[in-house]
Amino acid sequence: QVQLVESGGGLVQAGGSLRLSCAASGRTFSILPMAWFRQAPGKEREFVATISRSGASTDYAASVKGRFTISRDNAKNTVDLQMNSLKPEDTAVYYCAAPKGFSYSATYYSSDISSWGQGTQVTVSS
């Protein structure tokens, strides 16, 4: 099982940018697809973005497509989420996630995830 630690959250004004990073430990990182989820207060955790093990394929939730970019560096065991044009509705705790299987999927549900990071808070002020 892979262990995940997020960093990079914070407070930003609407229209601004933040970059989240997730550091993974474990020898299986490079053969796993990876994902980011988020959870806003009073709401269920939702899928944000995913990337294949090679980084060649990426997919996004409709709400963030065109504004967020997921990337990974298998040599460093990291997966990042670049967030641009942030909106107040992007305010949430963001989680790095490792799916249960090795096959890539364009989207994931929380039940598909085997490992979660501790989460990092992103707050976007209007």
Salt bridges, closest charged atoms under 4 A:
GLU46 OE2 - ARG38 NE 2.65
ASP80 OD2 - ARG19 NH2 3.21
ASP90 OD1 - ARG38 NH1 2.90
ASP90 OD2 - ARG67 NH1 2.75
